[in-house]
């Protein structure tokens, strides 16, 4: 049997997915070639399509542990029984090494119909090895970290400060959520702990910080909620506003006070103010449209959108803003009013000499207008020097067609026909025929 490239045995330390892929590759080769397993490496025989060959390979000296673990979820009962006997012996002889090596693979196999046995055995073994649990909590494999976190929390091995520190430092959101929930439960059961709460408040993840803000109430530290009204996360800001109100305060004047010093205004403070402001507060945000920081100007545009105050003449000038964030926010705010903007004025802003962010914002609004103007702009950009604009233009042209609705284009318009002739490569012949027919246009000329 040829085992050169498609059945290369993964080297030690390979990820779990490599072993699963190897198993599939060997079985596919055997299925189609009907090659004899005699002389094949033991690892290849462990993956053979014939269950008798797999079972015999499991009785050979020192079969590869990863493939033994895969065979524990085998669809043939005799193979499963023998593989589980081998894996149980390995767990008894070297529990730490086996758990360390095979946990990531076993967890993925646990989703198979016959895969529950190994994860259950590993869980029972880890419950007796708290030191190894600590090692698995730092594994590079995220499912393994989640598994170790769940077992650690269930066993109650850590105090509230350790739980909070793990929640704050964990980059995987589901794992961080496990630590956060456990820390909050410990705070509720044992009383407030300022060190743990500070750890939660200093976390990178918004869910963890929001939990820290919520925990301030139980610790009698509700006065600190005002300091989180300008957090970079909307979730944390919402929790801070809730906490201020629970303490009998009003987040509105606190959020407005954060805008009094232009030199210290942050974009998140602007957004936080807009989230609790009223429409009559629009002048406060308009005044920030000339702020020297582009992110602050962009936040002011977004804030005006939250207040549902769209000043078309004011916002259209912001398409030429030197900040890409401002132009992007202005385009978002004007999308619903794009039909009221002059098409020629927008077309001038997709010219090659304009900055890329201005061109993208103007193209977005031209397409939002619908009709021939959007198609004309998109077709023009199909050959643009900017690859990102070419891609966006192609995507928007494709989005015009749906079998359930007619494109928003005037029927029988010769210009539309000419424009469609320039983008036939974006559609199949069938779709192009359907689209042209729905618009009352003759079929495209055949190319030789």
Secondary structure, 3 states (H helix, E strand, C coil): CCCCCCCCCCCCCCCHHHHHHHHHHHHHHHHHHCCCCCCCCHHHHCCCCCHHHHHHHHCCCCCCHHHHHHHCCCCCHHHHHHHHHHHHHHHHHCHHHHHHHHHHHHHHHCCCCCCHHHHHHHHHHHHCCHHHHHHHCCCCCHHHHHHHHHHHHHHCCCCHHHHHHHHHHCCCHHHHHHHHHHHHHHHHHHCCCHHHHHHHHCCCCHHHHHHHHHHHHHCCCHHHHHHHCCCCCHHHHHHHHHHHHHCCCCHHHHHHHCCCCHHHCCHHHHHHHHHHCCHHHHHHHHHHHHCCCHHHHHHHHHHHHHCCCCCHHHHHHHHHCCCHHHHHHHHHHHHHHHHHCCHHHHHHCCCCCCCHHHHHHHHHHHHHHCHHHHHHHHHHHCCCCCHHHHHHHHHHHHHCCECCECCCCCCCCHHHHHHHHCCHHHCCHHHHHHHHHHCCCCCCCCCC
